[in-house]
Amino acid sequence: MEFFDSNKKIKNTDSKSNEIGRFVGFVLLSDSVWDKQQFIQDFSTEWGIVLHEENTKDENDQDILLTEFDNMLLTMSLMPAPVPEEEAEHYATANYMWPEAVEIVKTHQAHLLVAVLGIQQDILERGKLFSKAVATCLGYANALAVYTDGAVYQPCFYRDFAMMMKKNELPFMDWVWFGLFNDKNQAGIYTYGMKKFGKDEMEVYVDAKQVNFNELRAFMVDIVGYVLSSNVTLRDGETIGFSEEERLAITRSKGVALDGETLKIEYSTVE
């Protein structure tokens, strides 16, 4: 997820089977310090969930947490080194809402690998557990950012949206990235992250001379929120609208900013 490079599209394979329900991320740390027992306590305090640690090969290993909750498996591992090949730094360049992202991410010296598994549990529930674990870690002083699904998020941004779960709202802004595209002819917004919910990625474009990224982003955010909260599957040839009169065409075709096929959502500036 980055500003579009005309020489290389962002990978977006049509087959979603390997992506569905996959919640994996890296909490970037300024030093290689993580207190597993403190995390378990803080997680319980923040979310009201008591985690019971499973036995690992080394019961004295304080750098690995393996715990089962509600038919889901939460795993966390402290890695005493930066994310390899400056991958996190690369994707930090795409965060247009956080100007200092690259500079801050470059300073990370370690990272926590966080993952949630459990095919017997609902995908949204897996996502919630993942975001709760990540948000708790981002509350620590040595947490610099989180890198997940090809996006790097600022701690306060991620935590603020995760806290929406306390109001029974979905933290979909932590799950789906809204990327920007502009090639001087057309400009717009694309999603990245819908695949893990078994949904197609989406794109919306207008004339580059008339683009208002804030409006386009708000438009796409509303659609993503509707699709995920209502478990709606949008299909080629259908329409979508936010009123009884509105009928915006949905077309499935080759991606513009994303490799593979995506859903193109018609955009109208008429109120």
Solvent accessible surface area in square Angstrom, and as a share of the most:
residue,aa,sasa,rsa
1,M,2,0.01
2,E,37,0.16
3,F,108,0.45
4,F,43,0.18
5,D,66,0.34
6,S,95,0.61
7,N,140,0.72
8,K,147,0.62
9,K,64,0.27
10,I,17,0.09
11,K,140,0.59
12,N,4,0.02
13,T,62,0.36
14,D,76,0.39
15,S,72,0.46
16,K,46,0.19
17,S,84,0.54
18,N,130,0.67
19,E,55,0.24
20,I,78,0.40
21,G,5,0.05
22,R,116,0.42
23,F,4,0.02
24,V,32,0.18
25,G,0,0.00
26,F,52,0.22
27,V,0,0.00
28,L,0,0.00
29,L,3,0.02
30,S,44,0.28
31,D,60,0.31
32,S,52,0.33
33,V,96,0.55
34,W,22,0.08
35,D,83,0.43
36,K,4,0.02
37,Q,94,0.42
38,Q,72,0.32
39,F,0,0.00
40,I,25,0.13
41,Q,115,0.51
42,D,36,0.18
43,F,0,0.00
44,S,34,0.22
45,T,115,0.67
46,E,41,0.18
47,W,31,0.11
48,G,65,0.63
49,I,20,0.10
50,V,91,0.52
51,L,7,0.04
52,H,130,0.58
53,E,70,0.31
54,E,73,0.33
55,N,118,0.61
56,T,32,0.18
57,K,217,0.92
58,D,73,0.38
59,E,131,0.59
60,N,128,0.65
61,D,39,0.20
62,Q,88,0.39
63,D,62,0.32
64,I,65,0.33
65,L,0,0.00
66,L,50,0.25
67,T,0,0.00
68,E,96,0.43
69,F,65,0.27
70,D,79,0.41
71,N,87,0.44
72,M,6,0.02
73,L,56,0.28
74,L,1,0.00
75,T,34,0.20
76,M,1,0.00
77,S,23,0.15
78,L,17,0.08
79,M,69,0.31
80,P,101,0.63
81,A,48,0.37
82,P,61,0.38
83,V,8,0.04
84,P,89,0.56
85,E,169,0.76
86,E,121,0.54
87,E,73,0.33
88,A,0,0.00
89,E,23,0.10
90,H,92,0.41
91,Y,54,0.21
92,A,2,0.01
93,T,79,0.46
94,A,5,0.04
95,N,12,0.06
96,Y,64,0.24
97,M,74,0.33
98,W,11,0.04
99,P,119,0.75
100,E,86,0.39
101,A,1,0.01
102,V,41,0.24
103,E,126,0.56
104,I,56,0.28
105,V,0,0.00
106,K,130,0.55
107,T,73,0.43
108,H,2,0.01
109,Q,100,0.44
110,A,0,0.00
111,H,13,0.06
112,L,1,0.00
113,L,50,0.25
114,V,0,0.00
115,A,12,0.10
116,V,0,0.00
117,L,94,0.47
118,G,19,0.18
119,I,160,0.81
120,Q,155,0.69
121,Q,31,0.14
122,D,75,0.39
123,I,35,0.18
124,L,41,0.20
125,E,60,0.27
126,R,20,0.07
127,G,0,0.00
128,K,51,0.22
129,L,4,0.02
130,F,4,0.02
131,S,0,0.00
132,K,36,0.15
133,A,0,0.00
134,V,0,0.00
135,A,0,0.00
136,T,6,0.03
137,C,0,0.00
138,L,8,0.04
139,G,49,0.47
140,Y,56,0.21
141,A,113,0.87
142,N,23,0.12
143,A,11,0.09
144,L,33,0.16
145,A,0,0.00
146,V,0,0.00
147,Y,10,0.04
148,T,7,0.04
149,D,43,0.22
150,G,14,0.14
151,A,2,0.01
152,V,1,0.00
153,Y,6,0.02
154,Q,56,0.25
155,P,25,0.15
156,C,73,0.43
157,F,42,0.17
158,Y,0,0.00
159,R,58,0.21
160,D,95,0.49
161,F,54,0.22
162,A,0,0.00
163,M,46,0.20
164,M,52,0.23
165,M,18,0.08
166,K,117,0.50
167,K,152,0.64
168,N,150,0.77
169,E,77,0.35
170,L,28,0.14
171,P,0,0.00
172,F,36,0.15
173,M,17,0.07
174,D,3,0.02
175,W,4,0.02
176,V,1,0.01
177,W,9,0.03
178,F,3,0.01
179,G,1,0.01
180,L,20,0.10
181,F,2,0.01
182,N,78,0.40
183,D,55,0.28
184,K,177,0.75
185,N,118,0.60
186,Q,61,0.27
187,A,0,0.00
188,G,0,0.00
189,I,0,0.00
190,Y,0,0.00
191,T,0,0.00
192,Y,37,0.14
193,G,6,0.06
194,M,1,0.00
195,K,18,0.08
196,K,9,0.04
197,F,15,0.06
198,G,28,0.27
199,K,20,0.08
200,D,29,0.15
201,E,2,0.01
202,M,2,0.01
203,E,0,0.00
204,V,1,0.00
205,Y,39,0.15
206,V,31,0.18
207,D,70,0.36
208,A,17,0.13
209,K,185,0.79
210,Q,147,0.65
211,V,36,0.21
212,N,68,0.35
213,F,58,0.24
214,N,126,0.64
215,E,93,0.42
216,L,2,0.01
217,R,49,0.18
218,A,56,0.43
219,F,24,0.10
220,M,0,0.00
221,V,27,0.16
222,D,80,0.42
223,I,0,0.00
224,V,0,0.00
225,G,11,0.10
226,Y,96,0.36
227,V,3,0.02
228,L,5,0.02
229,S,75,0.49
230,S,63,0.41
231,N,114,0.59
232,V,35,0.20
233,T,63,0.37
234,L,17,0.09
235,R,140,0.51
236,D,84,0.43
237,G,68,0.65
238,E,72,0.32
239,T,71,0.42
240,I,15,0.08
241,G,30,0.29
242,F,103,0.43
243,S,61,0.39
244,E,150,0.67
245,E,144,0.65
246,E,49,0.22
247,R,151,0.55
248,L,6,0.03
249,A,45,0.35
250,I,2,0.01
251,T,68,0.39
252,R,78,0.28
253,S,40,0.26
254,K,146,0.62
255,G,2,0.02
256,V,35,0.20
257,A,0,0.00
258,L,0,0.00
259,D,65,0.34
260,G,20,0.19
261,E,66,0.30
262,T,0,0.00
263,L,4,0.02
264,K,34,0.15
265,I,6,0.03
266,E,81,0.36
267,Y,47,0.18
268,S,46,0.30
269,T,107,0.62
270,V,125,0.72
271,E,211,0.95
